[in-house]
Amino acid sequence: MFSGKRVLASSQIKSIINQIVGAVRRRNQTQSSLAIIGIHQRGIPLAQRLKKELEKHVRTKVDFGTL
């Protein structure tokens, strides 16, 4: 029986992160600042990866925080 959980390969996760980064860049082209917030527990590693990738592509510092 299917448990509802889907396991993704590393390459799939990287592709999804790149899609998110692209969407954030398109929607925030004129912003002078940007922040990523990770929600405890599983959201923090994802937010950290998004921050790292965004910093490669945007011309502003990406702040990071947790909830």
Backbone torsions as a table, in degrees:
resi	resn	phi	psi	omega
1	MET	NA	141.2	-179.2
2	PHE	-76.9	127.5	-176.6
3	SER	-84.8	-7.7	-179.1
4	GLY	93.7	-10.1	178.7
5	LYS	-94.4	141.6	180.0
6	ARG	-122.5	126.2	179.2
7	VAL	-97.0	129.8	-179.7
8	LEU	-107.2	148.2	174.8
9	ALA	-74.7	158.5	179.3
10	SER	-54.4	-41.9	-179.5
11	SER	-65.4	-34.0	178.1
12	GLN	-68.8	-41.0	178.9
13	ILE	-64.5	-43.9	178.5
14	LYS	-60.7	-40.8	178.9
15	SER	-63.4	-43.0	179.2
16	ILE	-64.9	-43.1	178.1
17	ILE	-60.8	-42.8	178.4
18	ASN	-62.7	-36.5	176.6
19	GLN	-65.1	-42.7	178.8
20	ILE	-63.9	-44.7	178.7
21	VAL	-59.1	-43.8	178.2
22	GLY	-60.6	-42.0	179.6
23	ALA	-66.6	-41.9	178.6
24	VAL	-63.3	-43.0	178.9
25	ARG	-60.7	-45.7	-179.0
26	ARG	-62.7	-38.7	-175.3
27	ARG	-83.9	-10.9	-175.1
28	ASN	-129.3	35.6	-176.3
29	GLN	-63.7	-29.9	-175.8
30	THR	-102.2	4.9	-178.1
31	GLN	-78.3	141.9	178.2
32	SER	-93.0	-10.4	177.2
33	SER	-146.9	160.0	-177.0
34	LEU	-149.9	143.2	178.5
35	ALA	-136.2	143.1	175.7
36	ILE	-117.9	132.8	179.6
37	ILE	-120.2	126.9	176.6
38	GLY	-100.4	135.7	179.2
39	ILE	-99.5	128.4	179.9
40	HIS	-54.2	140.1	7.1
41	GLN	-103.2	-53.7	-172.4
42	ARG	-79.9	-15.9	-176.7
43	GLY	-76.7	-21.8	-177.5
44	ILE	-67.4	-49.4	178.0
45	PRO	-59.8	-37.4	177.5
46	LEU	-65.3	-45.3	179.3
47	ALA	-62.6	-38.6	178.1
48	GLN	-64.0	-40.7	178.0
49	ARG	-67.1	-40.5	177.7
50	LEU	-62.7	-44.0	179.0
51	LYS	-59.1	-47.6	-179.2
52	LYS	-59.0	-45.6	-179.3
53	GLU	-70.1	-39.6	178.8
54	LEU	-61.6	-40.7	-178.6
55	GLU	-63.3	-21.6	175.9
56	LYS	-74.9	-21.3	-169.7
57	HIS	-118.7	-13.1	-179.0
58	VAL	-112.6	159.1	-176.2
59	ARG	-97.1	19.7	-179.5
60	THR	-133.2	159.1	177.2
61	LYS	-69.0	140.3	176.6
62	VAL	-106.0	111.9	178.7
63	ASP	-74.7	157.7	-178.1
64	PHE	-136.6	139.4	176.4
65	GLY	-149.8	172.6	179.1
66	THR	-133.2	153.7	173.9
67	LEU	-120.6	NA	NA
